[in-house]
């Protein structure tokens, strides 16, 4: 029985979709957090933020996005390790 190209593609790179999903969620978080900060603080007051306020907005924007990205990368690596272990167990 032959495998289709989609099945062969999935077998080649297991966990790729979850890795990409982590990157997409991280990017959406950054865009949404910045938009939310602009709406809450106001477009005219963004330029007058103090350094600690800029740091707080930056941390709220970047840290959860990094968590999403690293979770996606860890899930991708876990799927790859699981596929490799399955391949070695079948050999």
N, C-alpha and C positions, 0 to 999 in steps of 0.2 A: 504494500500500500504506500503510495507516495503522499508526501505532505504538500499542502498548498503553500504558496509563497507567504501568505499571512502567517500561517503557523510556523514556517521556517524563520520568518522575521522575528516572531515573538521568542522563539527558542534561541535565537542569536543574542538578543539583548533583553534578558528578563529584568523587569523592574524599571524599564526606561520611562514608562508612562507615569509612574508615581514620582519619579525624580523630576520630570518636567512639570507635573502638577504642583509639586512643592515650590518650584521656581515661579510658576504662574501665581500661586496664592501669595507668595512673598511680594511679588510685584504689585499685585492688586492691593495688598495691605498698605504698601508705601503710598500708592496713589490715593487710596481712601483716607488714610490717616492725615496726609497733607491737605487734602480737600476739607476734611473735618476740622483741622486746625485753622484753616483759613476762614471757614464759615463761623467757627466759634469765637475766634479772636477778632476777626474782621480784616478785610483786605487793607484798610488804611492803618491799622495798628500793628500789622505784621512787621513793618520796618522799624518800629520802635521797641521791639522786644529786647530785654536785657540778656546778657550772656547766659545766666542760669536758665532763663525761660527758653532760650534757643536750644540749650542742651537738653532740657526736658522734652521739648517737642521733637528733637532729633532722636532721643532715646525711645520715646513712644512710637516713633515712626519706624526706626531701624531694628530694634531688638526683637519684637515679635515677628518681623519679616525674616530675620536671620534664623529664628527658631523654626519657622516653616520650611525654609530652605534646607537647613541641616537635617530636619526630620525627613524630608523627601529624599535627601542623599543617603541617609542611614537606611531608609526603607529600600531604596534601590540596591544598595550594597548587600542588604540582607537577602533580597530576592536573588541576586547573583550568586551569593554563597549557597543558598538553598538549591539553586539549579546545578551548581557545581557539585555539591554533595550528592544530589540525585544522580548526576552523570557518573560520578565515581562509584556509587553504590550499585548502579546497573552494570558497571564494567566487570 
